[in-house]
């Protein structure tokens, strides 16, 4: 596996000092417009305190540690738009955790507000960066708790993570994978939700650079090669619009910006197209310098100027002027047919809106301080924080479920629906009538039996669309049921339904408990904790509550109780006890891994032992793929591709179970993998395909299905290959055939 070349660090002491001073001055320059009386001294004190505390420390790359807090402070100020207080916290963010400096020292020097934020950052670091085996999900939950407490904590943490991602080269491969996956799993969605699009995009791109090195390099190379013709096209597109905007006297900026590598890759993957077919490799952005009261009207005027020249696609017009996204994003997006028959996306927004788009939550605060923020926007951010607090303060929620739900709510686009009185509710796309009921109040959700959408009766599972007016119908006899979880989408609805079901289960279980106690009493056996635990184990139930519940619903009828021995007042289960079907849980000790016959190929762990393993079905790796080993609870070591759909979650939540792996060349063994081929349905096309696979490349075909429809065919082929090189050659050869439109590896 190719590793990223790392530049050797080679500055001497004198050059290091100069570099530190240069970075410190750059930070002061960035802060200049914000510095009030006495601020410069505070920044200097914080810098000196941090520099002194970290003076013996170095980063993995070899450079002095103080350069990291300086860089984080600069990101906070320049890229997130935070002010002096946050810069002080960024400079001090690692001191309390890693050095002799205490929280009391920080409070004495800078006051309680700064100490409070540094404390929050310290707590996050200790939960996140510790390599203990507590599931990472618990840690993320704590992070979000601090977010709800003071959002600056998370903004500084995002800056810290961004700088770590930018300097990931000097880390070991496993660390790179773990940190990159964590970033894409939780930090990028958070940046997105807080409106920091540039940071979100950069994090995703950098994560991809380490998890999917080859794809990343391919797209970066193609972007570089097509840069000149893109620039020429953008200039041609912009020219007529620019002239009219100048004639009309607008104060504006207009430019084209490339889409991120990650978003281009997503398009290629989801739409099944090649790089050359991705139409929106860039977007045109028009930023108007216009007063608040004229913003909306001016944006629509610019829209009409653009559509005078180019034909718009109505279904790809997005109006976030009238209904801003809940993270504060406002803009007008229109996709038009440009020269040479190419679709081009144009984003129109004012300077204030652009500030929001780039600085997100931080801009929200700044405008809030200057009272330039509209009440609708104010309430959207605050609604979101209230929502986070609600979910987080539910002590029973299963952490991994919580994280999955929370994450799905972070990234989804939104729909806007109305109550019968005309109040606006924002929900994720795909929300149902039941989600809407829970968004009003959990009691209304629990009693919901149906809804009227635009005055028509619909079931609970009816998916809502933007603009719907929804009236909820309730009944006191209604109770939440298990199948509701299959169609609700929002985290709030899921957690409230689970709570209600638990409560219901607890009530039913109490009847089971009473029945068990009567039975034990009849047999003159005490209902002690020990005896209950023996029964829980005997009936293979996860907990006493589950045992009582199963008794209550008559899944367990207790007739085996007569076979138990009673010693004193202790129950002993009858012999022989059934063997449990699953292997006992195994938390990653190498020597306990089951010795499966399927170890066709050797993968080396840290200790270079030969270890048995299985290939994961979710991504079917073959030799040559970027892979990692993952110790499962019951099936030993499983090998996943680093771009497996489940990789980010596994690496982010259970980093401690990851085993370093690499392929060893072994041409004797073949691996089953699948390809999807789409092309023109021509006479003899099947023969050409099979001839290349079996005839020319001598690859065995395991299965082949072809469906043709209206002049097109789609083929699914399962083949046995030795490694990725062989598969890549096969894909390339098939792509060269006339009439073949695309050849893609099946992900599952």
C-alpha positions in Angstrom: 0.0 0.0 0.0 1.4 3.4 -1.0 2.1 5.8 1.9 2.2 9.5 1.6 5.7 10.9 1.3 6.6 12.9 4.4 8.9 15.8 4.2 11.7 15.7 6.8 11.6 18.5 9.4 15.0 20.3 9.4 14.8 23.7 11.0 17.5 24.7 13.5 16.8 26.5 16.8 17.2 30.0 15.4 14.9 29.3 12.4 12.3 27.8 14.8 12.3 31.0 16.9 11.8 33.1 13.8 9.0 30.8 12.6 7.2 31.0 16.0 7.4 34.9 16.0 6.3 35.0 12.4 3.1 32.9 13.2 2.4 35.0 16.3 2.6 38.2 14.3 0.3 36.8 11.6 -2.2 36.0 14.4 -2.0 39.6 15.7 -2.5 40.9 12.1 -5.6 38.8 11.7 -7.0 40.0 15.0 -6.1 43.7 14.4 -9.6 44.9 13.5 -11.0 43.3 16.6 -8.4 44.4 19.2 -9.8 46.7 21.9 -7.8 48.4 24.7 -5.8 45.8 26.6 -6.5 43.0 24.2 -3.0 42.9 22.7 -1.5 42.4 26.2 -3.9 39.5 26.9 -3.0 37.8 23.6 0.7 38.2 24.4 0.2 36.7 28.0 -1.7 33.7 26.6 0.9 33.1 23.9 3.7 33.3 26.5 1.9 31.1 28.9 1.3 28.5 26.1 4.8 28.8 24.7 6.4 28.3 28.1 4.1 25.4 29.0 4.8 23.6 25.7 8.5 24.5 25.5 9.8 20.9 25.8 7.2 19.4 23.6 7.3 18.5 19.9 4.7 17.4 17.4 5.1 14.0 15.6 6.5 16.0 12.6 9.3 17.2 14.8 8.3 20.9 14.9 7.8 22.8 18.2 4.4 22.1 19.7 3.5 25.8 20.2 3.0 26.1 16.4 -0.1 24.0 16.7 -2.0 26.3 19.2 -0.9 29.3 17.1 -2.3 27.7 13.9 -5.6 26.7 15.6 -6.0 30.3 16.9 -5.4 31.6 13.4 -8.0 29.3 11.9 -10.5 30.4 14.5 -10.0 34.1 13.6 -9.4 34.0 9.8 -11.5 31.0 8.7 -14.3 30.8 11.3 -14.4 34.5 12.1 -14.2 34.2 15.9 -12.7 37.0 18.0 -10.1 37.8 20.7 -11.6 35.6 23.5 -11.7 32.5 21.3 -8.1 33.2 20.1 -7.0 33.2 23.8 -8.8 29.9 24.3 -7.3 28.4 21.2 -3.8 29.3 22.3 -4.4 27.7 25.7 -6.5 24.7 24.5 -3.9 22.0 25.2 -2.2 23.5 28.2 -4.4 22.3 31.0 -4.5 18.7 29.6 -0.8 18.3 28.6 1.2 20.6 30.8 1.8 21.9 34.4 -0.7 24.8 33.8 -3.9 24.3 35.8 -7.4 25.6 35.3 -7.0 27.9 38.3 -3.9 29.5 36.6 -6.0 30.2 33.5 -8.9 31.6 35.6 -6.6 33.8 37.6 -5.0 35.3 34.5 -8.0 35.5 32.1 -11.2 35.2 34.1 -13.9 32.6 34.4 -15.3 32.8 30.8 -12.0 31.8 29.2 -11.4 29.2 31.9 -14.9 27.7 31.3 -14.2 27.3 27.5 -10.6 25.9 28.1 -12.2 23.4 30.6 -14.7 22.4 27.9 -11.9 21.9 25.4 -9.9 19.9 27.9 -12.9 17.6 28.6 -13.4 17.0 24.9 -9.7 16.2 24.4 -9.6 13.7 27.2 -12.7 11.9 26.0 -11.9 12.0 22.3 -8.2 11.4 22.1 -7.9 8.8 24.8 -7.4 5.4 23.4 -9.3 3.6 26.1 -11.8 1.0 24.9 -14.9 2.9 25.9 -16.9 3.2 22.7 -16.1 6.5 20.9 -19.8 7.1 20.6 -20.0 8.0 24.4 -17.2 10.5 23.8 -19.1 12.2 20.9 -22.1 12.5 23.1 -20.0 14.4 25.7 -18.7 16.6 22.9 -22.3 17.5 21.9 -23.1 18.2 25.5 -20.4 20.9 25.6 -21.6 22.2 22.3 -25.0 22.8 23.8 -23.3 24.5 26.7 -21.1 27.0 24.8 -20.9 26.6 21.0 -17.4 28.3 21.0 -16.0 25.2 22.5 -17.0 23.1 19.4 -15.9 25.8 17.0 -12.4 25.9 18.5 -12.4 22.0 18.5 -13.3 22.1 14.8 -10.3 24.4 14.2 -8.1 22.1 16.2 -9.3 19.1 14.2 -8.9 20.9 10.9 -5.2 21.7 11.7 -4.7 18.1 12.8 -6.1 16.9 9.4 -3.8 19.4 7.5 -0.8 17.9 9.3 -1.7 14.2 9.3 1.2 13.2 7.0 3.5 12.5 9.9 1.1 10.1 11.7 1.2 6.3 11.4 -1.2 4.7 8.8 -3.6 3.4 11.5 -3.7 6.8 13.2 -4.4 8.5 9.8 -7.3 6.1 9.1 -8.8 6.5 12.6 -8.5 10.3 12.7 -9.8 10.7 9.1 -12.7 8.4 9.7 -13.6 10.2 12.9 -13.5 13.5 11.1 -15.8 12.4 8.3 -18.1 10.6 10.7 -18.7 13.4 13.2 -16.7 16.6 12.7 -17.6 17.2 9.0 -21.3 16.8 9.7 -21.0 19.2 12.7 -19.2 21.8 10.5 -22.0 21.4 7.9 -24.6 21.9 10.6 -22.9 25.0 12.0 -22.8 26.5 8.5 -19.1 26.2 8.0 -19.2 24.8 4.4 -15.5 25.6 3.5 -14.3 23.7 6.6 -16.7 20.8 6.0 -15.5 20.5 2.4 -11.8 20.6 3.3 -12.3 18.1 6.1 -14.0 15.7 3.7 -11.3 16.1 1.1 -8.5 15.6 3.5 -10.2 12.5 5.0 -10.6 11.1 1.5 -6.9 11.8 0.8 -6.1 9.2 3.5 -9.0 6.7 3.2 -9.2 6.5 -0.6 -5.7 7.6 -1.7 -5.9 6.4 -5.3 -9.4 7.9 -6.1 -8.4 11.1 -4.5 -5.2 11.4 -6.6 -7.1 10.5 -9.8 -9.7 13.2 -9.3 -7.1 15.8 -8.2 -5.0 15.1 -11.3 -8.0 15.3 -13.6 -9.1 18.6 -12.0 -5.6 20.0 -12.5 -5.5 18.9 -16.2 -8.9 20.5 -17.0 -8.2 23.7 -15.1 -7.3 25.8 -18.1 -10.3 24.9 -20.2 -12.6 25.4 -17.1 -11.2 28.9 -16.5 -11.8 29.7 -20.2 -15.4 28.4 -20.0 -16.1 30.3 -16.7 -14.8 33.6 -18.3 -17.0 33.1 -21.4 -20.0 32.3 -19.2 -19.5 35.3 -16.8 -18.7 38.0 -19.5 -22.3 39.0 -20.6 -23.7 38.9 -17.0 -20.8 41.0 -15.7 -21.4 43.7 -18.3 -25.1 44.1 -17.5 -24.5 44.1 -13.7 -22.0 46.9 -14.2 -24.4 48.9 -16.4 -27.1 48.5 -13.7 -24.7 49.9 -11.1 -24.4 46.9 -8.8 -21.5 46.6 -6.4 -20.6 42.9 -6.8 -18.1 40.1 -7.0 -18.5 37.3 -9.6 -16.2 34.2 -9.8 -16.2 30.5 -10.5 -15.1 28.1 -7.8 -14.3 24.3 -8.2 -16.4 21.8 -6.3 -14.6 19.8 -3.6 -13.0 16.5 -4.6 -15.2 14.7 -2.1 -18.4 16.1 -3.6 -17.2 15.2 -7.2 -16.5 11.7 -6.0 -20.0 11.5 -4.4 -21.5 12.5 -7.8 -19.5 9.9 -9.6 -20.5 7.2 -7.1 -24.2 8.0 -6.7 -25.0 9.0 -10.3 -22.8 6.2 -11.8 -21.1 8.7 -14.1 -17.4 9.2 -15.1 -15.4 12.3 -14.1 -15.9 13.7 -17.6 -19.7 13.4 -17.2 -20.0 15.3 -13.9 -21.6 18.6 -15.1 -21.0 20.7 -12.0 -17.3 20.6 -11.5 -17.6 24.2 -10.5 -20.2 26.7 -9.5 -20.4 30.4 -10.3 -20.9 32.7 -7.3 -22.3 36.2 -7.4 -21.9 38.2 -4.2 -23.8 41.5 -3.9 -22.8 44.3 -1.6 -26.3 45.6 -0.9 -28.1 46.9 2.2 -30.2 44.4 4.3 -33.6 45.7 3.2 -32.8 45.4 -0.5 -31.0 42.0 -0.4 -33.9 39.8 -1.4 -35.1 42.0 -4.3 -31.6 42.5 -5.6 -30.9 38.8 -5.6 -34.1 38.1 -7.7 -33.1 40.9 -10.1 -29.7 39.3 -10.7 -31.6 36.0 -11.2 -33.7 37.6 -14.0 -30.5 39.0 -15.6 -28.9 35.6 -15.7 -32.0 33.9 -17.1 -32.2 36.6 -19.9 -28.9 35.0 -21.2 -29.3 31.4 -20.2 -32.2 29.0 -19.9 -32.9 27.9 -16.3 -33.9 24.4 -15.1 -36.9 25.0 -12.9 -36.5 21.8 -10.9 -33.0 22.8 -10.0 -33.8 26.2 -8.6 -33.4 26.5 -4.8 -34.9 29.5 -3.0 -33.1 29.8 0.4 -33.9 33.5 0.5 -37.5 33.0 1.6 -36.8 30.0 3.7 -33.2 29.9 5.0 -31.8 26.5 6.0 -31.8 25.9 9.8 -28.0 26.4 9.9 -28.6 30.0 8.7 -27.6 29.5 5.1 -29.4 32.0 2.7 -28.9 32.1 -1.0 -30.6 31.7 -4.4 -29.3 28.8 -6.5 -30.2 28.4 -10.1 -28.9 25.8 -12.6 -28.9 27.2 -16.2 -27.9 25.8 -19.6 -24.6 27.6 -20.5 -22.6 27.7 -23.7 -21.7 24.4 -25.4 -24.8 22.8 -23.9 -23.4 22.5 -20.3 -25.4 22.9 -17.2 -24.0 25.5 -14.8 -24.9 26.2 -11.2 -25.1 29.8 -10.2 -25.3 30.9 -6.5 -26.5 34.4 -5.8 -26.2 35.9 -2.3 -25.4 39.2 -0.5 -22.2 39.9 1.4 -24.0 39.3 4.7 -25.3 36.0 3.5 -21.8 35.0 2.2 -20.5 35.7 5.7 -23.0 33.3 7.1 -22.2 30.7 4.4 -18.5 30.8 5.2 -18.5 31.6 9.0 -21.7 30.0 9.9 -22.4 30.1 13.6 -19.7 32.6 14.3 -21.2 35.1 11.9 -24.6 34.5 13.5 -23.0 35.6 16.8 -21.3 38.6 15.4 -24.4 39.9 13.7 -26.4 39.0 16.8 -24.1 41.3 18.9 -24.7 44.1 16.3 -28.4 43.3 16.3 -28.4 42.7 12.6 -29.9 39.3 12.7 -33.5 38.6 11.7 -35.7 36.9 14.3 -36.4 34.0 11.9 -32.8 33.2 11.8 -32.3 33.7 15.5 -35.0 31.2 16.3 -33.6 28.6 13.8 -30.2 28.4 15.5 -31.7 28.5 18.9 -34.3 25.9 17.9 -31.5 23.6 16.9 -29.6 24.0 20.1 -32.8 23.4 22.1 -33.3 20.2 20.1 -29.7 19.0 20.9 -30.3 19.6 24.6 -33.5 17.7 24.5 -31.9 14.6 22.9 -28.8 14.8 25.0 -30.6 15.1 28.3 -32.4 11.8 27.7 -30.4 9.5 30.0 -31.7 6.2 28.7 -30.9 6.6 25.0 -28.6 4.0 23.6 -25.5 5.9 22.6 -24.8 4.3 19.3 -28.5 4.7 18.2 -28.3 8.3 19.5 -25.3 9.0 17.4 -26.7 7.4 14.2 -30.0 9.4 14.7 -28.1 12.6 15.5 -25.8 12.2 12.5 -28.7 11.6 10.1 -30.2 14.8 11.3 -27.0 16.7 10.9 -26.6 16.1 7.2 -30.0 16.0 5.7 -31.6 18.7 3.6 -34.8 20.2 5.0 -38.4 20.6 4.2 -40.7 23.4 5.5 -44.2 22.4 6.7 -46.9 24.4 8.5 -49.2 23.8 11.4 -53.0 24.6 10.9 -52.3 28.0 12.4 -49.6 28.7 9.8 -46.5 28.3 12.1 -43.5 27.0 10.3 -41.7 23.7 11.3 -38.4 22.6 9.7 -37.9 18.9 9.4 -35.4 16.7 7.5 -36.3 15.5 4.0 -38.2 12.1 4.3 -40.0 13.1 7.6 -43.4 11.6 8.1 -46.7 12.9 9.6 -45.6 11.1 12.8 -42.3 13.0 12.9 -44.3 16.2 12.6 -46.5 15.1 15.6 -43.4 14.5 17.7 -41.9 17.8 16.7 -44.9 19.6 18.2 -44.8 17.6 21.5 -44.0 14.1 22.6 -47.4 13.7 24.1 -49.0 14.5 20.8 -46.7 12.0 19.0 -47.6 9.2 21.5 -51.3 9.7 20.9 -51.2 10.3 17.2 -53.5 8.1 15.1 -53.3 9.9 11.7 -53.1 13.3 10.1 -54.7 15.6 7.6 -52.2 16.9 5.1 -53.6 19.8 3.0 -57.1 18.7 4.4 -56.8 15.1 3.2 -56.6 12.2 5.6 -53.2 10.3 5.5 -51.6 7.5 7.6 -48.9 8.1 10.2 -46.2 6.9 7.7 -47.1 9.5 5.1 -44.0 11.3 3.9 -44.3 15.1 4.0 -43.3 17.6 1.3 -42.2 21.2 1.6 -45.2 23.5 1.8 -47.6 20.9 3.3 -50.0 22.1 6.0 -50.4 19.3 8.6 -53.1 18.8 11.2 -52.5 15.9 13.7 -55.4 13.7 14.8 -54.9 12.1 18.3 -56.8 9.6 20.5 -56.3 8.8 24.2 -56.5 5.1 23.4 -53.4 5.2 21.1 -50.0 3.9 22.3 -46.7 3.9 20.4 -45.9 0.6 18.7 -42.6 -1.1 17.7 -43.2 -0.7 14.0 -43.4 3.1 14.3 -39.6 3.0 14.5 -39.4 1.6 11.0 -40.8 4.8 9.4 -39.9 7.8 11.6 -36.8 9.7 10.7 -36.0 12.4 13.3 -33.9 11.7 16.4 -36.5 13.2 18.7 -39.3 10.9 17.4 -37.1 7.8 17.7 -36.0 8.5 21.2 -39.5 9.4 22.4 -41.0 6.2 20.9 -38.2 4.1 22.4 -38.9 5.7 25.8 -42.6 5.0 25.5 -42.1 1.4 24.4 -39.7 0.8 27.4 -42.3 2.2 29.8 -44.9 -0.1 28.2 -42.6 -3.1 28.4 -41.8 -2.3 32.0 -45.6 -2.3 32.9 -46.1 -5.6 31.2 -42.9 -7.0 32.7 -44.3 -6.2 36.2 -47.1 -8.8 35.6 -44.5 -11.3 34.6 -42.5 -10.6 37.7 -45.6 -11.1 39.9 -46.3 -14.4 38.1 -42.7 -15.6 38.6 -42.8 -14.7 42.3 -46.1 -16.6 42.8 -44.6 -19.7 41.1 -41.4 -19.5 43.1 -43.4 -19.0 46.3 -45.5 -22.1 45.4 -42.3 -24.2 45.0 -40.9 -22.6 48.3 -38.0 -21.0 46.5 -36.9 -17.5 47.4 -37.0 -14.8 44.7 -33.4 -13.7 45.6 -31.2 -11.8 43.2 -29.0 -14.9 42.8 -31.9 -17.1 41.9 -33.3 -14.5 39.4 -29.9 -14.2 37.8 -29.7 -18.0 37.5 -33.1 -18.0 35.6 -32.0 -15.1 33.4 -29.0 -17.1 32.3 -30.9 -20.4 32.0 -33.5 -18.8 29.7 -30.8 -16.8 27.8 -32.4 -13.4 28.5 -30.3 -10.2 28.4 -31.8 -8.9 31.7 -34.3 -9.7 34.5 -36.7 -7.2 32.8 -36.6 -9.2 29.6 -37.2 -12.4 31.6 -40.3 -11.0 33.3 -41.5 -9.6 29.9 -41.1 -13.0 28.2 -43.0 -14.7 31.1 -45.8 -12.1 30.9 -46.3 -12.5 27.1 -46.2 -16.3 27.7 -43.0 -17.0 25.6 -41.6 -18.7 28.7 -43.9 -20.9 30.7 -41.5 -21.9 33.6 -42.2 -25.7 33.4 -38.5 -26.3 33.6 -38.4 -24.9 37.1 -39.3 -28.4 38.4 -35.9 -29.7 37.0 -33.9 -27.2 39.1 -32.0 -28.3 42.2 -32.4 -26.3 45.4 -29.4 -26.1 47.6 -30.3 -24.3 50.8 -32.2 -21.3 49.3 -30.1 -21.2 46.1 -31.3 -22.5 42.7 -29.0 -24.7 40.6 -29.7 -25.2 36.9 -30.3 -28.8 35.7 -27.4 -30.5 34.0 -26.4 -30.7 31.2 -26.7 -27.0 30.3 -27.1 -26.2 26.6 -23.9 -24.9 25.1 -24.3 -21.3 23.9 -24.3 -21.1 20.1 -22.0 -18.1 19.8 -18.4 -18.0 20.8 -17.9 -15.9 23.9 -17.3 -12.2 23.3 -13.7 -11.5 22.5 -12.4 -8.0 22.8 -9.5 -8.1 20.5 -6.9 -10.5 22.2 -5.1 -11.9 19.2 -4.5 -15.3 20.6 -8.2 -15.9 21.1 -9.1 -15.5 17.4 -10.9 -18.6 16.0 -8.8 -20.7 13.7 -11.1 -20.6 10.7 -10.3 -22.7 7.6 -11.0 -19.5 5.5 -7.6 -18.0 6.1 -6.7 -18.3 2.4 -4.2 -15.5 2.6 -1.9 -14.1 5.2 -2.5 -10.7 6.8 0.0 -9.4 9.3 -1.0 -8.0 12.6 1.2 -5.7 14.7 3.1 -8.8 16.0 3.6 -10.4 12.6 1.7 -13.5 13.8 -0.2 -15.3 11.1 -3.8 -14.7 12.0 -7.0 -16.3 10.7 -9.5 -13.8 9.3 -12.7 -13.4 7.2 -13.4 -11.0 4.4 -16.3 -8.7 5.2 -19.4 -9.2 3.1 -20.3 -5.6 3.1 -17.4 -4.6 0.9 -15.8 -7.8 -0.3 -12.1 -6.7 -0.4 -9.6 -8.3 -2.7 -5.8 -8.1 -2.5 -4.5 -4.7 -3.4 -7.5 -2.8 -2.0 -6.7 -0.4 0.9 -7.9 -2.4 3.9 -7.9 -2.6 7.7 -8.6 -5.5 10.1 -11.4 -5.2 12.6 -11.7 -7.5 15.6 -15.4 -8.5 15.9 -17.1 -9.8 19.0 -18.0 -13.2 17.7 -16.3 -13.8 14.3 -12.7 -13.0 14.9 -10.8 -10.7 12.6 -12.7 -9.3 9.6 -11.0 -7.4 6.8 -12.8 -4.3 5.4 -11.9 -1.9 2.6 -11.1 1.6 3.9 -13.9 2.9 1.6 -16.4 0.3 2.9 -19.8 1.9 3.6 -19.3 0.9 7.3 -15.6 1.9 7.6 -16.1 5.4 8.9 -18.4 4.2 11.7 -16.2 1.2 12.7 -13.0 3.3 12.8 -14.6 6.3 14.5 -16.5 4.3 17.2 -14.2 1.4 17.9 -10.7 2.6 16.9 -9.2 0.3 19.6 -10.3 -2.8 17.7 -8.6 -2.0 14.5 -5.6 -4.2 13.5 -2.9 -3.0 11.1 -3.1 -5.2 7.9 -1.3 -5.5 4.6 -1.6 -7.9 1.7 1.0 -10.5 0.9 1.3 -11.5 -2.8 -0.3 -14.9 -3.3 -1.3 -15.7 -6.9 -2.7 -19.1 -5.9 -6.0 -17.9 -4.5 -8.9 -16.2 -6.3 -11.4 -13.8 -4.8 -15.0 -13.4 -5.8 -16.0 -9.9 -6.9 -18.7 -8.4 -9.0 -19.0 -5.9 -11.8 -22.0 -3.9 -13.2 -21.7 -3.2 -16.9 -24.1 -0.8 -18.8 -23.9 -0.3 -22.6 -25.7 -0.3 -25.9 -27.5 -3.6 -26.6 -25.7 -4.7 -29.8 -25.5 -8.0 -31.5 -22.6 -10.0 -30.1 -21.9 -7.7 -27.2 -22.2 -10.6 -24.7 -19.7 -12.6 -26.7 -17.2 -9.7 -26.8 -17.5 -9.3 -23.0 -17.1 -13.1 -22.2 -14.2 -13.3 -24.7 -12.2 -10.6 -22.9 -12.9 -12.2 -19.5 -12.4 -15.9 -20.2 -10.6 -15.9 -23.5 -8.0 -13.1 -23.2 -7.6 -12.6 -19.5 -8.3 -16.3 -18.5 -10.5 -15.1 -15.6 -13.2 -17.5 -14.3 -16.8 -16.3 -14.4 -18.9 -17.4 -11.5 -22.2 -15.9 -12.6 -23.5 -13.7 -15.5 -26.9 -12.0 -15.8 -27.8 -9.6 -18.6 -31.0 -7.6 -18.9 -31.7 -5.6 -22.0 -34.3 -2.9 -22.2 -35.1 -0.5 -25.1 -31.7 -0.6 -26.7 -29.6 -0.6 -23.5 -28.4 -3.6 -21.5 -27.3 -3.9 -17.9 -25.1 -6.9 -17.0 -24.1 -8.2 -13.5 -20.9 -10.4 -13.7 -19.4 -12.3 -10.7 -15.7 -13.1 -11.5 -12.8 -14.7 -9.6 -9.8 -12.5 -9.6 -6.4 -12.7 -7.8 -6.0 -9.1 -6.9 -6.9 -5.5 -7.6 -4.4 -5.1 -10.4 -6.2 -7.9 -12.3 -9.6 -6.4 -11.6 -8.4 -2.9 -12.8 -7.0 -4.4 -16.0 -10.3 -6.2 -16.6 -12.4 -3.0 -16.0 -10.1 -1.0 -18.3 -10.3 -3.6 -21.1 -14.1 -3.8 -20.9 -14.4 0.0 -20.9 -12.5 0.0 -24.2 -15.1 -2.1 -25.9 -17.3 -0.2 -28.4 -20.8 0.7 -27.0 -19.9 0.1 -23.3 -21.1 3.1 -21.3 -19.8 2.2 -17.8 -18.1 -0.6 -15.8 -18.3 -0.3 -12.0 -17.3 -2.6 -9.2 -20.2 -3.7 -7.1 -19.8 -2.2 -3.7 -21.6 -5.0 -1.8 
